[in-house]
Amino acid sequence: MQDIVEAILFGFKEILDYHTMKLALLVGGIVSVFWTLIAYFVWDTLVSISSYFINVLPFSVLRSDGVWLLSSFSWFVLVLITFALFMTFFGSMILEKVSKDRYSVVSLGAVFTSAVFWSIMWFFYSDTIHEKVLNLLNLLPFQTIDASMAYLLSLYFVYGAIIVTMLIATSFFSEDLLKQIKEKHFPYDPILDENKLEMAEHRGRDIAIYTLISLVAFPLLFVPVVNFIIQIALWIWIIKDILTTDTAALIIKKENQSKLKEYKVGILTISGVTAVFNFLPVFNIFGPFFGEIAMFHYMKDIKKEMI
């Protein structure tokens, strides 16, 4: 357990490093712009596909899921607005008083505080929020609910694509990133060379499996609570598979990698913490970098037990 906690703390510490943050923001910006442009050109098609599935749902199910989606979307927007307002009024003042490294930490702290604040509001006033959203949906005609749900579901698809693409993009940068971390903190620890072709094939296989399972499980996304469980389970699976493969290739010899199943608690814990980043706007682009670094540290520690 100590190894797991140390790896998680090390991951949090390193993503606050200015250079890691700069890389995460660069990759996150490129990925976000890429999927925004894709969504712009195929938006009508995406909404049509969403509408097709929504049209086959009973109104009671559509209304129930609409409450959940609209409530989640409202929380997401409020977190972003609160963060934007804070940085608008206090950003310049903070920048004058702290270094660029500390400014990044303050910015992430503002997002996190905003997310925690609105999460507390949702926790204590969930019944009231649910009732108000439900009343709103009851007042709207079916066609309006249908269209609104289609738009929200399309946004959900785009956001999911950004998250998975961020993970894959970070995976491609992982070797250089982790070697820099190694030189900075563990200069005397040996590191292995990864097989780039084998790693690319593994990433491709993970994407294919993730996409297939997502398509098969798609109808369950309209069932409140169940959709949350399925989504986070899929995230944890693909995060676990990619992060474990990336870091083990640099730390643990191939003949010893079969022993990793003995450490599944630690691997799943780090993957689960990484998946939580996906629920926080802005924070989500730092998740894969945190996961890579934390898993690298964990692999380095458990390697000693495999000798």
Secondary structure as UniProt FT lines:
FT   HELIX           2..15
FT   HELIX           18..55
FT   HELIX           59..97
FT   HELIX           100..124
FT   HELIX           126..139
FT   HELIX           142..185
FT   TURN            187..188
FT   HELIX           196..216
FT   HELIX           218..222
FT   TURN            224..225
FT   HELIX           226..251
FT   HELIX           254..263
FT   HELIX           264..276
FT   HELIX           277..279
FT   TURN            281..282
FT   HELIX           283..285
FT   HELIX           287..306
//
